[in-house]
Every structure is written in structure tokens, then in C-alpha cells.
Amino acid sequence: MGVTEISRKERLIAIATDLFKANGYAGTSMRDLAAAVGIEAGSLYSHVRSKEEILQAICFGMANKFMRHLDQVLARKDCPCTEKLHAAITGHVAIITADINATSVFWNEWKYMQEPWLTDFSKMQIEYEAKFRSVLEAGIKTGEFCLADPVFTTSAILSSLNGLQKWRTYSMPPEDLGQAFANLFIKGIKT
């Protein structure tokens, strides 16, 4: 089988992602996007309704990747919390590093979404943090983790991981980076 051809809309979103990362959402016009794609500005509207629709596709696409992965981790019923936390961390890092431009747009440009999308996106962030925290809380109950404040620890872990999108280079391959983060955090809270 050959390389699968992506749709024009997917190509448009990929190019927009690069432009939004480089110039910011506010600093990228539909004319800029049309020029980068190689079509007339008016032709863009046969593929998307607006620039915001593209931003929504990027942000919700990333949010859904994070959520699907974490839901898969949480579905492991007979798995120790230590293993779940390890999988949650390494998966989070893998998603961030798989497409650093989309990750950067996801973390830095979401605020330009309008309602009701902005509220829906914020709810997804809150839900993700709560699910992530539930792994820590379960680990406290099973005696696997020793920590006083799972809210603080969740924020510390996610802030560290999410900061990867600002790193200029990685000192190791992404897979090793995920392992290093998981080992660092788990070693710090494991009983």
C-alpha cells in the first residue's frame, strides 16, 4: 500500500497549525493561510467556515487524543496505580511530542475560541485533570503513593509535562523522555 492521501481540509488544518504556531492565531489571516495552501482566499471557505473552525479542530483534536489515552489507562481494572500513573505520564508525553506544533497551538491559542466552544474546552481540561488526579487518589487508598495533596501533585506533574511544548530541543528521544518523567514523579511519591 502507498501513502494515504489526506483530504484538502486535513492538509489545510496541518498548514494552519504550522502558521498558528509560528505567527499565533491572531497573527495569521485567512489570506496567509490561502497563500500557504496555494489557493485563492475565497476558496478556503469551500473547506472550512472560518479560521476559528480550524482552531477548534486543532484544539479539540488534541484534547480528544489526551482524553482517549487517559480513558484507556483508567479502563485497566486490575492494574496497580503505579502502572496506571506510568502509562498516563508516558502517554501524555507521547501525545505532546508527536506533533509539537499542534501541541503548542493547543496550549497557547485555545483562548481565542468563542463561546460555547471555549466553555466546552475548559470543561474538557477540568475533566482531564480530575481523571488524572483520580489515579493519584486511588494510589493513596491502595497505599502505593504517599502524598498529602493530590491536587497539588496533579498540577505539578501536568505543568511539568505540558511545559515540553516550550522546550527548544529534547536531550533524549521522546520515548525515553516519557520514561524519565514517569520514573522521576513515581519515585517521588511511591511508598
Secondary structure, DSSP 8 states (H G I E B T S, - for coil): -------HHHHHHHHHHHHHHHH-STT--HHHHHHHHTS-GGGGGGT-S-HHHHHHHHHHHHHHHHHHHHHHHHT-TTS-HHHHHHHHHHHHHHHHHH-HHHHHHHHHTGGG--TTHHHHHHHHHHHHHHHHHHHHHHHHHTTSB--S-HHHHHHHHHHHHHGGGG-SS-SS-HHHHHHHHHHHHHHHHB-
